[in-house]
Amino acid sequence: MKRASRPAIPIRKAVLGLAPYNAPEEGRARKLRLDFNENTVGCSPAVLRALSRITAKEMAIYPEYQKTTKRLARFFGVRPAEMHLTNGIDDALHLISDTFINDGDSVLVVEPTFDMYRFFAELAGARVLALRYDEEMRFPVDSVVRALKQPATRCPRVLYIANPNNPTGTLVQRGELRRILRAATGTLVLVDEAYFDFAGMTILSWIRRYPNLLVARTFSKSAGLAALRLGCLFGKPEILAAMRRASTPYPVNSAALVAAEAAIRDPRFLREYTREVLQSRAMLEKGLVRLGARIYPSAANFVLADFGPAARRLVRALERKGILVRGRRDFPREGFVRISAGTRADTRKVLRAMERIL
Ligand SMILES: *Cc1c(COP(=O)(O)O)cnc(C)c1O
């Protein structure tokens, strides 16, 4: 494809400065997808049945959110005013920028982490202060607290934490989160719990305790609904009311609402898939160690492994066999591979392929 030349209209400076995003390759459906931490078996059959019952007339009507919000809020154990539905967590990040970040504000991230935090912050014209996990993948909690305790004019506007973190799989513990939230008097703290189901830990109920806390969940991972884009943002009603003012009127489509309601009515599917993944993850961790990789114990549905100089060849050879995993270059050095845990059959397949390659 030919590179598009610039349009005659000047582009915002923040946009010109963005690094291009590496979107997943197209045509992944028939491969073994262990590169984006998706559900590998698909959503609950009950979701498909519910979607097939949508009528032509319902399709013609703009989405209505009240009823689904009420049902989802009850499922998550919050009040409807404490929850806001978004077009995936990605859209929630965009909305956080639109509501709270002025050009030139600073935001805080701890890298490596989910790339979209930096992306949406930079898009909004924010300065990104990036602390780093160390070689042992430990979260630098003291430095984070120090950054939050700066005078109000200099402290970051937003702090983004993925918990468990992607791509390290590590957890920030409750005690550390408590220290952070107490220090964050002038900073909005987003705790992104996209992998909550695999972690067995949440601070969702803390939204009542800390006025600057937002918690995010998604139907993209354990529930297997990445295609429909549905995220849930939780926080104090005042914060969410401000965000609704900045939101597009219909961020979530009606099919996603129907799917989410069907998904929460089938908790057994979620429970069984989660249990399968946890067994598969244990098998993956053991297998990777046997292959000589250094791993970082994971609380999510993926494992980060350090293969050193063999990593690049490994990722390419797996791809030729139709198995997609994620090579990461943005660590202190190259050599890290993130592999999603699907079913145990998926894990057996990827381990066997890696054995042959190495
Ligand atoms: C995959 C992932 C998401 C997904 O967000 P959606 O936009 O809801 O699909 C969010 N946060 C983290 C840390 C992730 O890894």
The ligand as an SDF file (V2000), in Angstrom:
LIG
                    3D

 15 15  0  0  0  0  0  0  0  0999 V2000
   -7.0750   -6.4100   26.9180 C   0  0  0  0  0  0  0  0  0  0  0  0
   -7.0350   -5.2960   27.8870 C   0  0  0  0  0  0  0  0  0  0  0  0
   -8.0690   -4.3860   27.9330 C   0  0  0  0  0  0  0  0  0  0  0  0
   -9.2080   -4.5670   26.9600 C   0  0  0  0  0  0  0  0  0  0  0  0
  -10.0060   -3.5480   26.8250 O   0  0  0  0  0  0  0  0  0  0  0  0
  -11.3030   -3.5340   25.9060 P   0  0  0  0  0  0  0  0  0  0  0  0
  -11.1860   -2.2190   25.2140 O   0  0  0  0  0  0  0  0  0  0  0  0
  -12.4270   -3.6050   26.8670 O   0  0  0  0  0  0  0  0  0  0  0  0
  -11.2620   -4.6950   24.9740 O   0  0  0  0  0  0  0  0  0  0  0  0
   -8.0290   -3.3890   28.8810 C   0  0  0  0  0  0  0  0  0  0  0  0
   -7.0080   -3.2800   29.7430 N   0  0  0  0  0  0  0  0  0  0  0  0
   -5.9970   -4.1530   29.7300 C   0  0  0  0  0  0  0  0  0  0  0  0
   -4.8890   -4.0420   30.7200 C   0  0  0  0  0  0  0  0  0  0  0  0
   -5.9670   -5.1670   28.7840 C   0  0  0  0  0  0  0  0  0  0  0  0
   -4.9300   -6.0170   28.7190 O   0  0  0  0  0  0  0  0  0  0  0  0
  1  2  1  0
  2  3  1  0
  2 14  2  0
  3  4  1  0
  3 10  2  0
  4  5  1  0
  5  6  1  0
  6  7  2  0
  6  8  1  0
  6  9  1  0
 10 11  1  0
 11 12  2  0
 12 13  1  0
 12 14  1  0
 14 15  1  0
M  END
$$$$
